[in-house]
Amino acid sequence: MWFGTNGNGVIRYSGGTLRYFSFQQNFPAAAVRGILEDDEGNLWFGTENGLIKYDPKKPDGFINFNTSDGLVHNDIWSLYIDKAGIIWAGTLQGISRFDGTQFSAFELPETQDDPRRGVTSTRIVHSIMEDHSGRMWFGTNGGAFVYDGKTLSNISEKDGLCGNIVNDILEDEDGNFWFATHHNGVCRWDGTSFVHFAENNGVNGNEVWSLFQDSEGGIWFPSEGYGLYRYNGKSFVHYHVREGLSSNAIQCVYEDSEGKIWCGGWMGLFRLDGQHFIPVNKNGPWEDGC
């Protein structure tokens, strides 16, 4: 398992041991905002200092791709590998595609910057994903943009989207689309109409950073200041301080190969043990019941 930090590079947990990769280990970045594995087993990291490739067969070797290689901007905020193996890097100043050999720019319309958040621009891309039909989706400050290979379309507040500042997009197993927005919570779109999940549904808070669907179909998302929510298709389960989260500022959720749920954010890493989250530090506990 790989963990991206905001200032200390990446951490790898394997075989009961931790290994840290930062500037001292020739990892050329501090803030890691995306981690992906390609079909050949290479790891790719989206960072504030460009795109970094790690080949496990060369344990101490990192390759750094940046603007000198054709990347549109070094400050990467989103990362995705599509079905064809193309790497999409969403940066502070737009999108670059990388085919393993060269970068090419992918143009999105200019939007508005958002002065209410720390880092912003008129071209920042917060999230990228590919749906089951091969369309590419982009979360921006101007709503969601959808590219079907020929045509680019936009979904925004005028269409019923709950907020134009889109941090993440998820297609669930039923083909519905979920949107995490920065100022107006979460909404779901079935292709025809939107449902906005708010206080009347048992969901508090407006600032939502990410979305994740687990192997049982549950939809997870954090709400800044209110912890973590899971939607089971009918109702929401709320996890916060009483359930073991020492921080209600969670940013990401992940399920490992054994079905364990992990979440990370301010104040570190947490692992779900039953219905309770356990804080995990460099000494663990890494296993249930420990």
Backbone bond lengths (Angstrom), bond angles and torsions (degrees), N, CA, C in turn:
res aa  C-N    CA-C-N  psi(-1)  N-CA   C-N-CA  omega(-1)  CA-C   N-CA-C  phi
1 M - - - 1.454 - - 1.523 109.09 -
2 W 1.323 114.37 139.31 1.461 121.53 -179.88 1.526 109.46 -114.50
3 F 1.314 115.79 138.65 1.464 121.97 -179.28 1.519 108.91 -125.26
4 G 1.320 116.07 123.87 1.456 120.92 177.17 1.513 110.45 -91.25
5 T 1.315 116.84 136.50 1.454 121.11 179.87 1.523 110.55 -112.60
6 N 1.310 115.58 167.57 1.465 121.19 178.24 1.521 108.86 -106.89
7 G 1.338 114.91 69.98 1.451 118.89 177.47 1.512 114.87 138.37
8 N 1.338 117.28 -13.39 1.461 120.49 -176.43 1.522 113.30 -130.06
9 G 1.322 117.55 27.44 1.453 120.36 176.94 1.515 113.48 71.95
10 V 1.357 116.80 -139.97 1.454 121.62 -177.96 1.527 110.67 -122.72
11 I 1.332 114.11 157.72 1.460 122.02 178.42 1.518 107.55 -127.83
12 R 1.327 117.18 136.67 1.462 122.09 177.82 1.517 110.21 -116.98
13 Y 1.341 115.68 129.84 1.461 121.44 174.75 1.524 108.23 -110.00
14 S 1.320 116.87 123.36 1.460 121.35 -178.41 1.521 109.85 -156.50
15 G 1.336 116.05 130.48 1.449 120.11 175.52 1.513 114.15 61.97
16 G 1.318 116.43 29.30 1.454 120.36 178.64 1.513 114.72 83.94
17 T 1.330 117.61 5.38 1.462 120.17 -179.88 1.517 111.01 -125.49
18 L 1.327 115.08 155.29 1.452 122.58 177.09 1.521 109.75 -109.18
19 R 1.325 115.62 142.78 1.452 120.29 171.56 1.516 108.32 -132.52
20 Y 1.321 115.71 134.21 1.455 122.30 -177.24 1.529 110.05 -103.96
21 F 1.340 115.07 135.81 1.456 121.11 177.35 1.524 108.07 -123.31
22 S 1.306 116.03 112.61 1.458 121.24 176.88 1.528 107.59 -142.80
23 F 1.312 117.39 -160.15 1.462 119.54 -176.67 1.532 111.89 -58.90
24 Q 1.336 116.70 -34.01 1.462 119.80 -179.13 1.527 112.07 -66.79
25 Q 1.318 117.31 -24.46 1.473 122.27 178.50 1.528 111.62 -103.53
26 N 1.322 115.85 20.45 1.468 122.94 177.09 1.518 113.36 68.82
27 F 1.344 117.80 20.59 1.461 120.63 170.25 1.520 106.51 -85.69
28 P 1.336 118.52 114.03 1.469 120.96 -165.49 1.521 115.89 -86.25
29 A 1.315 117.94 40.46 1.464 120.49 178.73 1.525 109.58 -159.40
30 A 1.327 115.38 164.96 1.467 120.90 -179.58 1.527 112.50 -113.50
31 A 1.345 116.76 -41.64 1.469 121.48 -176.79 1.524 109.80 -102.58
32 V 1.329 116.56 121.21 1.468 122.07 -177.66 1.522 108.40 -113.07
33 R 1.345 116.53 118.17 1.462 121.09 -173.12 1.524 112.99 -114.76
34 G 1.320 117.14 -2.14 1.455 120.41 176.99 1.510 109.91 -159.27
35 I 1.362 116.79 137.32 1.457 122.10 177.38 1.522 107.54 -134.26
36 L 1.350 116.74 126.07 1.448 121.83 -179.82 1.522 110.02 -136.74
37 E 1.323 116.05 154.03 1.460 121.97 173.63 1.520 108.80 -117.40
38 D 1.343 117.86 131.90 1.449 120.40 178.99 1.537 110.89 -90.30
39 D 1.319 116.76 179.22 1.465 121.31 -175.64 1.524 113.22 -66.02
40 E 1.315 117.27 -17.66 1.458 121.20 -179.67 1.526 112.34 -95.59
41 G 1.332 116.62 2.64 1.451 120.38 178.95 1.510 115.09 87.31
42 N 1.322 117.82 5.94 1.461 120.81 175.68 1.523 109.88 -77.70
43 L 1.316 116.56 146.48 1.461 122.02 175.62 1.523 109.28 -101.09
44 W 1.331 114.90 141.49 1.459 121.84 178.68 1.519 108.84 -124.97
45 F 1.321 115.66 134.69 1.455 121.53 -177.39 1.523 109.89 -123.29
46 G 1.321 116.43 127.99 1.455 121.76 172.78 1.516 108.70 -93.64
47 T 1.329 117.45 122.34 1.459 121.54 -171.84 1.528 111.49 -134.66
48 E 1.326 114.63 178.78 1.460 119.73 175.61 1.521 111.73 -75.21
49 N 1.340 115.92 -7.04 1.463 120.89 -178.66 1.528 111.01 -123.19
50 G 1.327 116.00 36.68 1.453 120.75 175.60 1.520 114.47 97.68
51 L 1.326 115.15 -166.71 1.461 124.47 -178.31 1.527 108.71 -97.28
52 I 1.335 116.21 128.97 1.459 121.19 -176.34 1.524 109.47 -119.10
53 K 1.331 116.58 131.98 1.456 123.05 177.81 1.527 109.78 -107.90
54 Y 1.340 114.40 137.70 1.466 120.35 177.25 1.525 108.68 -127.24
55 D 1.329 115.99 123.03 1.460 122.55 177.32 1.524 108.09 -100.81
56 P 1.352 118.82 112.38 1.469 120.78 -178.19 1.522 113.76 -58.01
57 K 1.317 116.77 -21.62 1.467 119.71 178.43 1.528 111.51 -76.04
58 K 1.342 114.40 -11.31 1.467 120.65 176.64 1.524 107.24 -127.24
59 P 1.331 116.80 78.34 1.468 122.77 -167.00 1.522 116.00 -53.17
60 D 1.318 118.07 -28.15 1.462 118.94 -176.48 1.526 112.43 -109.26
61 G 1.322 115.89 15.26 1.450 118.47 -175.55 1.509 113.61 -109.94
62 F 1.319 117.63 119.79 1.455 123.27 174.82 1.519 108.26 -118.31
63 I 1.330 116.57 137.57 1.461 122.16 176.89 1.520 107.78 -111.45
64 N 1.312 116.39 125.14 1.457 122.31 -176.56 1.528 110.19 -105.32
65 F 1.343 116.53 120.89 1.455 122.62 174.98 1.526 108.35 -105.54
66 N 1.335 116.21 130.54 1.458 119.42 -178.96 1.529 110.40 -141.84
67 T 1.314 116.45 -161.04 1.467 119.63 -174.76 1.528 112.13 -62.37
68 S 1.320 117.34 -27.29 1.468 119.30 178.56 1.523 111.73 -68.17
69 D 1.361 116.73 -17.25 1.464 121.54 177.82 1.522 112.21 -97.96
70 G 1.341 116.49 -3.84 1.454 120.33 178.88 1.522 114.94 114.85
71 L 1.338 117.78 -4.36 1.467 120.83 175.57 1.524 108.91 -62.21
72 V 1.336 117.07 137.54 1.456 120.38 -173.57 1.527 112.07 -66.16
73 H 1.342 117.38 -31.81 1.462 121.86 178.62 1.518 107.50 -160.85
74 N 1.324 117.32 148.70 1.463 120.08 -175.19 1.528 114.33 -78.22
75 D 1.328 117.06 -22.27 1.468 120.67 -173.90 1.530 109.70 -86.31
76 I 1.348 116.89 96.16 1.471 122.34 -175.37 1.525 110.31 -93.36
77 W 1.342 115.11 132.31 1.462 121.93 -179.72 1.528 113.01 -116.46
78 S 1.310 118.63 -12.53 1.468 121.00 178.49 1.515 108.92 -151.47
79 L 1.346 115.68 151.65 1.458 120.89 -174.55 1.524 108.68 -148.18
80 Y 1.354 116.16 140.17 1.467 120.04 -179.25 1.522 109.49 -155.54
81 I 1.343 116.45 143.11 1.462 122.10 171.94 1.524 107.65 -112.62
82 D 1.341 117.44 121.15 1.459 120.13 -176.86 1.534 111.12 -83.76
83 K 1.327 116.04 -179.70 1.464 121.33 -175.35 1.528 112.42 -64.01
84 A 1.322 117.11 -23.46 1.456 121.27 179.22 1.522 112.45 -88.17
85 G 1.334 116.88 -1.68 1.450 121.19 179.92 1.512 114.90 88.02
86 I 1.337 117.18 7.36 1.461 121.36 178.07 1.527 109.01 -78.53
87 I 1.325 116.32 133.44 1.459 121.32 177.01 1.525 109.14 -91.92
88 W 1.335 114.82 127.22 1.459 121.60 177.10 1.524 107.65 -107.78
89 A 1.320 116.34 124.89 1.461 121.94 179.01 1.522 108.99 -116.27
90 G 1.323 116.19 115.64 1.454 121.36 176.41 1.518 109.73 -92.77
91 T 1.301 117.18 119.79 1.460 121.57 -173.93 1.526 111.25 -114.72
92 L 1.324 113.97 -178.85 1.457 120.33 177.37 1.522 111.63 -64.38
93 Q 1.326 116.01 -20.92 1.467 119.95 -177.20 1.529 112.44 -127.37
94 G 1.328 117.02 36.62 1.450 119.69 174.76 1.519 113.90 114.76
95 I 1.351 115.21 -166.76 1.463 122.04 -171.60 1.525 111.14 -114.77
96 S 1.335 114.40 139.98 1.461 121.26 168.56 1.515 108.94 -121.31
97 R 1.347 115.53 143.59 1.463 121.61 172.01 1.529 108.72 -108.24
98 F 1.336 115.86 141.09 1.467 120.28 -178.41 1.521 109.00 -129.66
99 D 1.333 116.42 122.80 1.460 121.22 -177.89 1.529 112.55 -97.17
100 G 1.326 116.23 11.28 1.454 121.15 -178.00 1.505 112.58 98.47
101 T 1.319 115.45 -15.18 1.463 120.69 -179.58 1.522 112.02 -121.39
102 Q 1.345 115.65 -46.78 1.456 118.57 -178.42 1.524 111.45 -143.90
103 F 1.320 114.39 159.06 1.459 122.16 178.64 1.522 110.08 -96.31
104 S 1.320 115.48 147.20 1.461 121.44 171.73 1.521 108.10 -136.49
105 A 1.319 115.88 145.66 1.463 120.86 -178.26 1.524 110.26 -81.77
106 F 1.333 115.55 144.16 1.461 121.50 172.49 1.522 106.77 -121.58
107 E 1.312 116.36 118.50 1.457 121.15 -171.69 1.524 112.46 -87.34
108 L 1.317 115.54 130.33 1.460 123.07 168.73 1.522 108.39 -116.54
109 P 1.333 117.78 152.94 1.463 119.28 177.32 1.526 111.15 -61.91
110 E 1.288 116.13 148.67 1.463 121.10 176.45 1.527 108.54 -70.13
111 T 1.334 116.30 141.44 1.462 121.48 -179.21 1.532 109.24 -116.41
112 Q 1.323 116.86 -153.22 1.459 121.80 176.64 1.527 109.27 -105.50
113 D 1.338 116.67 146.42 1.455 116.87 171.40 1.526 108.80 -77.44
114 D 1.322 116.76 167.19 1.466 121.36 -176.61 1.522 108.70 -125.14
115 P 1.318 117.99 93.76 1.463 121.09 -175.30 1.525 113.84 -65.72
116 R 1.339 117.21 -9.50 1.469 119.50 -179.47 1.525 113.09 -82.74
117 R 1.342 118.37 -4.79 1.455 120.16 176.19 1.523 109.59 -118.63
118 G 1.316 116.24 160.15 1.454 120.84 -171.08 1.508 114.62 -64.46
119 V 1.337 117.51 -44.60 1.460 121.89 -178.76 1.522 108.16 -118.08
120 T 1.317 116.92 127.88 1.456 119.20 -177.45 1.525 109.89 -156.10
121 S 1.318 114.75 161.38 1.465 121.98 171.77 1.518 106.70 -163.67
122 T 1.306 116.61 175.79 1.460 120.57 179.03 1.531 111.50 -83.41
123 R 1.346 117.63 -4.48 1.464 120.62 -177.84 1.528 113.58 -127.08
124 I 1.322 117.74 7.29 1.458 120.38 -178.62 1.533 110.51 -63.45
125 V 1.330 116.03 140.83 1.467 122.29 178.00 1.524 107.71 -118.35
126 H 1.328 116.01 112.91 1.456 121.59 -173.14 1.530 113.16 -82.36
127 S 1.319 117.43 -28.95 1.468 119.63 -176.79 1.525 110.22 -155.64
128 I 1.341 114.90 154.01 1.466 122.73 178.68 1.522 107.99 -140.10
129 M 1.313 118.03 137.00 1.465 120.57 174.18 1.528 109.90 -155.15
130 E 1.336 115.11 158.60 1.462 122.55 178.08 1.522 108.59 -114.76
131 D 1.345 117.58 132.05 1.457 119.67 -179.92 1.533 110.95 -88.72
132 H 1.336 116.66 -178.70 1.463 121.08 -172.97 1.529 112.42 -66.82
133 S 1.331 116.97 -20.96 1.462 120.09 -179.97 1.522 112.78 -94.52
134 G 1.336 117.00 2.28 1.454 120.64 178.06 1.514 115.25 92.17
135 R 1.328 117.56 3.22 1.457 119.34 176.49 1.529 110.06 -75.95
136 M 1.326 115.90 143.12 1.457 121.62 177.31 1.524 109.70 -97.52
137 W 1.347 115.42 136.17 1.457 122.40 -178.38 1.527 108.93 -118.52
138 F 1.338 115.58 140.80 1.449 121.11 -177.52 1.530 109.58 -131.74
139 G 1.327 116.66 126.84 1.456 121.77 175.69 1.518 109.65 -92.47
140 T 1.332 117.04 123.50 1.460 122.18 -174.79 1.529 110.20 -135.59
141 N 1.329 115.46 -174.97 1.462 120.54 173.65 1.523 112.41 -79.08
142 G 1.318 116.63 -2.13 1.467 120.96 178.98 1.507 111.75 -118.05
143 G 1.337 117.02 32.76 1.453 121.64 -177.81 1.517 111.26 89.71
144 A 1.325 115.90 -154.68 1.464 122.19 179.96 1.525 109.51 -105.26
145 F 1.327 116.09 134.35 1.452 121.39 172.73 1.520 108.60 -106.54
146 V 1.337 116.34 141.37 1.464 122.68 -177.15 1.527 108.45 -125.24
147 Y 1.351 115.78 129.30 1.454 120.72 -179.17 1.522 108.83 -120.75
148 D 1.338 117.14 121.27 1.460 121.50 -176.73 1.529 113.11 -98.97
149 G 1.317 116.09 14.18 1.456 120.89 -178.01 1.510 113.17 101.13
150 K 1.335 115.60 -19.53 1.459 120.64 179.33 1.524 111.59 -131.56
151 T 1.331 115.15 -44.04 1.458 120.67 -172.00 1.525 110.62 -119.01
152 L 1.332 115.45 141.30 1.453 122.31 175.95 1.522 108.85 -106.57
153 S 1.344 116.82 126.23 1.460 121.13 177.78 1.527 109.49 -124.53
154 N 1.325 115.44 167.41 1.456 121.59 -174.47 1.520 111.09 -129.52
155 I 1.332 116.33 139.97 1.465 123.38 173.33 1.522 106.73 -121.21
156 S 1.326 116.72 123.92 1.461 120.44 -175.19 1.529 110.46 -141.97
157 E 1.316 115.35 -171.26 1.460 120.66 -178.90 1.526 112.03 -58.26
158 K 1.311 116.94 -31.30 1.469 119.11 -179.90 1.529 112.13 -66.57
159 D 1.351 116.44 -18.44 1.464 121.54 177.60 1.525 112.31 -96.71
160 G 1.347 116.62 -3.81 1.455 120.90 -179.67 1.513 114.34 112.27
161 L 1.330 117.15 -3.22 1.462 120.72 176.80 1.528 109.23 -59.90
162 C 1.343 115.85 140.00 1.469 118.98 -173.15 1.530 113.09 -71.83
163 G 1.316 119.07 -18.42 1.457 121.11 177.39 1.514 110.49 -166.38
164 N 1.331 116.83 147.06 1.456 119.90 -177.49 1.524 113.84 -82.88
165 I 1.328 118.18 -19.09 1.454 120.84 179.32 1.526 107.00 -88.79
166 V 1.329 116.79 95.90 1.471 121.93 -171.42 1.530 109.88 -99.72
167 N 1.324 115.82 115.00 1.466 121.01 179.86 1.525 113.03 -85.04
168 D 1.337 117.59 -31.85 1.459 119.71 -177.42 1.519 109.81 -155.95
169 I 1.346 114.95 154.80 1.468 122.38 178.47 1.522 107.93 -135.13
170 L 1.325 116.43 137.70 1.467 121.95 179.76 1.526 109.57 -136.09
171 E 1.327 116.76 134.59 1.460 121.11 167.71 1.519 107.42 -99.06
172 D 1.335 117.53 122.34 1.458 119.38 -178.63 1.536 110.65 -84.38
173 E 1.328 116.15 177.08 1.463 120.98 -174.44 1.515 112.75 -67.97
174 D 1.340 117.66 -13.25 1.461 121.63 177.38 1.525 112.39 -96.45
175 G 1.325 116.68 1.20 1.458 120.09 179.24 1.510 114.61 87.47
176 N 1.342 118.12 7.67 1.456 120.98 173.93 1.527 109.57 -82.47
177 F 1.320 115.65 153.90 1.460 120.72 178.81 1.524 109.96 -111.33
178 W 1.329 115.37 132.21 1.458 123.07 179.43 1.519 108.62 -110.60
179 F 1.335 115.62 142.53 1.453 121.65 -179.02 1.525 109.41 -127.79
180 A 1.327 115.65 125.10 1.463 121.35 173.97 1.518 107.76 -99.13
181 T 1.333 117.40 118.67 1.458 120.34 -177.39 1.523 110.40 -110.20
182 H 1.320 114.81 161.22 1.466 119.81 -173.13 1.524 113.10 -86.03
183 H 1.327 117.12 -18.56 1.463 118.64 -174.87 1.526 113.91 -130.69
184 N 1.340 117.33 -2.66 1.471 117.69 -178.21 1.521 112.55 -146.99
185 G 1.331 116.64 35.65 1.454 121.13 169.38 1.519 115.84 71.06
186 V 1.331 114.61 -145.22 1.469 122.97 -172.03 1.517 110.91 -118.51
187 C 1.331 115.91 141.92 1.458 120.30 172.05 1.524 109.60 -139.76
188 R 1.338 114.87 160.01 1.466 122.28 -178.93 1.521 109.09 -125.03
189 W 1.327 115.66 139.48 1.468 122.28 -177.41 1.517 109.30 -123.77
190 D 1.314 117.51 127.41 1.457 121.64 -179.82 1.528 112.38 -97.37
191 G 1.328 115.65 10.45 1.457 121.33 -177.44 1.503 112.71 98.90
192 T 1.341 115.62 -14.10 1.465 120.68 179.72 1.523 112.05 -123.56
193 S 1.325 116.37 -48.01 1.461 120.70 -176.41 1.523 110.84 -137.44
194 F 1.338 114.23 159.64 1.462 121.73 -179.67 1.523 111.01 -103.80
195 V 1.336 114.99 146.71 1.458 122.16 168.88 1.514 107.06 -120.15
196 H 1.326 116.36 123.57 1.460 121.69 179.81 1.528 108.18 -99.52
197 F 1.322 116.63 121.98 1.458 121.27 179.98 1.526 108.69 -92.81
198 A 1.319 115.22 117.62 1.461 121.04 -175.26 1.533 109.56 -139.71
199 E 1.332 117.08 -156.73 1.468 121.21 -174.57 1.520 112.36 -59.74
200 N 1.322 117.76 -34.08 1.463 119.27 -179.81 1.524 112.16 -68.82
201 N 1.346 116.94 -15.29 1.468 121.63 175.03 1.524 111.88 -100.14
202 G 1.342 116.46 0.97 1.459 120.20 -178.40 1.516 113.90 91.12
203 V 1.351 117.40 17.09 1.463 121.52 -178.68 1.525 109.00 -114.59
204 N 1.329 116.29 122.98 1.454 121.73 178.62 1.526 110.54 -106.54
205 G 1.326 115.29 155.04 1.458 120.78 176.08 1.510 113.47 94.00
206 N 1.328 115.19 158.69 1.463 121.32 -176.25 1.520 114.19 -118.23
207 E 1.341 117.02 -23.98 1.464 120.88 -173.07 1.525 110.45 -96.03
208 V 1.320 116.11 106.17 1.469 121.81 -176.33 1.527 108.63 -119.94
209 W 1.338 115.79 126.44 1.464 120.63 -172.78 1.521 114.24 -95.46
210 S 1.323 118.22 -32.37 1.466 118.31 -170.42 1.522 111.32 -151.93
211 L 1.352 115.02 166.20 1.459 123.37 177.92 1.522 108.69 -135.62
212 F 1.340 116.25 145.62 1.466 119.74 178.87 1.526 108.52 -152.21
213 Q 1.351 116.55 137.72 1.462 120.82 174.31 1.519 109.01 -110.11
214 D 1.344 116.16 127.80 1.458 119.96 -178.98 1.529 110.99 -86.31
215 S 1.324 116.11 177.90 1.460 121.83 -174.35 1.521 112.76 -68.77
216 E 1.324 118.03 -14.85 1.460 122.07 177.18 1.520 111.91 -96.82
217 G 1.328 116.99 2.38 1.460 120.94 178.19 1.509 114.84 93.99
218 G 1.328 118.18 -1.96 1.459 121.05 179.80 1.517 111.84 -71.49
219 I 1.333 116.39 140.83 1.454 122.93 179.17 1.527 108.54 -101.53
220 W 1.336 115.95 121.83 1.462 122.46 179.78 1.521 110.55 -107.90
221 F 1.339 115.56 142.10 1.465 119.62 169.73 1.530 109.35 -158.00
222 P 1.332 117.19 145.38 1.459 120.73 174.89 1.515 110.60 -90.68
223 S 1.317 115.98 150.60 1.453 121.82 174.43 1.523 107.66 -124.92
224 E 1.316 116.52 118.78 1.458 121.53 -172.52 1.530 111.52 -53.91
225 G 1.344 115.18 122.45 1.444 121.32 179.66 1.516 114.33 89.42
226 Y 1.335 117.33 -10.30 1.464 120.73 -176.03 1.527 112.66 -124.97
227 G 1.313 118.22 8.71 1.448 119.41 176.97 1.509 114.10 83.73
228 L 1.344 115.46 -135.27 1.458 121.81 -167.85 1.527 110.48 -132.28
229 Y 1.339 115.94 142.28 1.461 121.64 178.83 1.521 110.44 -121.76
230 R 1.348 115.25 147.33 1.464 121.13 171.05 1.523 108.62 -129.94
231 Y 1.331 116.10 128.65 1.459 122.45 179.99 1.521 108.94 -104.42
232 N 1.331 116.82 123.11 1.468 121.36 -176.76 1.520 113.76 -96.99
233 G 1.324 116.27 10.44 1.455 121.59 -178.28 1.512 113.04 102.86
234 K 1.341 116.06 -16.46 1.469 120.96 179.93 1.522 112.16 -128.69
235 S 1.322 116.45 -40.83 1.459 120.42 -175.91 1.526 109.75 -148.22
236 F 1.337 114.85 171.87 1.451 121.42 -177.37 1.527 111.39 -107.09
237 V 1.313 115.77 139.78 1.459 122.90 168.72 1.516 106.93 -104.50
238 H 1.325 116.16 132.38 1.453 121.78 -175.21 1.523 109.80 -109.61
239 Y 1.331 116.24 127.56 1.469 122.42 176.52 1.522 108.51 -114.56
240 H 1.332 115.46 126.81 1.464 118.90 175.77 1.520 108.52 -149.96
241 V 1.324 118.60 -145.75 1.466 121.18 -172.64 1.519 111.94 -58.27
242 R 1.308 117.63 -40.75 1.469 119.94 -179.13 1.520 112.55 -63.15
243 E 1.315 116.75 -25.67 1.470 121.67 178.83 1.528 112.40 -96.91
244 G 1.338 116.46 15.25 1.448 119.78 171.51 1.511 117.06 102.44
245 L 1.330 118.32 -5.33 1.463 119.76 179.03 1.528 109.03 -77.93
246 S 1.315 117.01 111.37 1.459 120.01 178.24 1.520 111.31 -75.57
247 S 1.326 116.11 -8.14 1.454 121.68 174.44 1.519 109.23 -132.83
248 N 1.315 116.51 136.62 1.465 120.75 173.56 1.522 111.35 -95.39
249 A 1.341 116.43 9.46 1.470 121.71 177.43 1.528 108.47 -105.00
250 I 1.341 115.98 77.91 1.463 122.58 179.28 1.524 108.51 -96.18
251 Q 1.334 117.03 145.47 1.462 119.70 -178.48 1.519 114.18 -120.21
252 C 1.336 118.79 -23.70 1.462 118.94 -176.45 1.518 111.06 -148.49
253 V 1.351 115.77 154.69 1.460 123.90 178.97 1.520 107.97 -132.73
254 Y 1.352 116.07 145.02 1.460 120.31 -179.26 1.529 109.11 -150.46
255 E 1.342 115.55 148.11 1.465 121.47 174.62 1.520 108.43 -115.34
256 D 1.339 117.44 127.12 1.456 119.55 -178.25 1.527 111.20 -84.39
257 S 1.336 116.34 -178.58 1.465 121.51 -174.82 1.521 113.03 -67.48
258 E 1.329 116.95 -14.74 1.463 121.31 178.05 1.520 112.39 -98.77
259 G 1.323 116.74 4.09 1.455 121.05 178.67 1.510 114.86 86.01
260 K 1.321 117.99 10.16 1.459 121.04 178.36 1.526 109.68 -82.33
261 I 1.325 115.49 139.80 1.454 121.86 179.60 1.522 109.37 -97.15
262 W 1.334 115.38 130.61 1.451 122.82 177.58 1.522 108.50 -122.34
263 C 1.325 116.84 150.28 1.461 120.27 172.03 1.526 108.52 -142.36
264 G 1.325 114.61 150.64 1.458 120.41 -178.24 1.504 111.31 -135.90
265 G 1.316 115.73 154.12 1.451 121.03 179.10 1.504 110.64 178.98
266 W 1.313 115.18 -154.60 1.455 119.83 175.47 1.530 108.95 -61.80
267 M 1.305 117.30 132.77 1.464 125.43 -175.91 1.525 112.25 79.11
268 G 1.347 116.99 16.20 1.445 118.54 164.90 1.507 118.13 100.90
269 L 1.348 114.60 -145.04 1.456 124.40 -166.92 1.528 110.64 -112.68
270 F 1.354 115.43 144.03 1.465 121.24 179.13 1.530 108.82 -136.95
271 R 1.339 115.69 146.59 1.470 121.87 178.90 1.521 109.26 -126.41
272 L 1.337 115.98 134.48 1.462 120.78 -178.94 1.520 109.75 -80.03
273 D 1.326 115.64 124.41 1.466 123.21 177.09 1.524 106.64 -122.33
274 G 1.337 116.81 99.50 1.462 119.80 -173.23 1.512 109.62 74.03
275 Q 1.322 116.72 -118.05 1.459 121.98 177.38 1.514 111.39 -111.30
276 H 1.332 116.42 16.95 1.455 121.12 -174.20 1.524 109.81 -130.18
277 F 1.323 116.78 136.15 1.453 121.31 177.09 1.529 110.75 -89.27
278 I 1.331 115.05 138.80 1.454 122.01 179.84 1.523 108.58 -114.16
279 P 1.339 118.58 127.53 1.463 119.96 174.42 1.527 110.27 -65.12
280 V 1.326 116.09 137.09 1.468 121.48 -179.83 1.523 108.14 -120.56
281 N 1.335 116.52 123.84 1.462 120.56 175.30 1.523 109.50 -115.38
282 K 1.323 118.40 -165.95 1.464 120.42 -174.88 1.532 112.59 -63.84
283 N 1.331 117.22 -19.94 1.458 121.19 178.20 1.527 112.47 -97.94
284 G 1.329 117.84 5.36 1.454 121.54 -179.91 1.521 111.24 97.40
285 P 1.343 116.34 -156.51 1.469 127.83 1.55 1.536 111.60 -76.71
286 W 1.336 117.04 137.44 1.455 122.65 -177.40 1.521 112.74 -97.12
287 E 1.318 118.55 -16.46 1.460 122.46 -177.27 1.514 110.65 -118.20
288 D 1.345 116.65 153.31 1.461 121.92 177.57 1.524 109.74 -61.02
289 G 1.341 113.90 143.04 1.451 119.33 175.00 1.515 113.96 80.83
290 C 1.349 117.50 -1.19 1.467 120.40 -179.31 1.519 110.46 -93.01
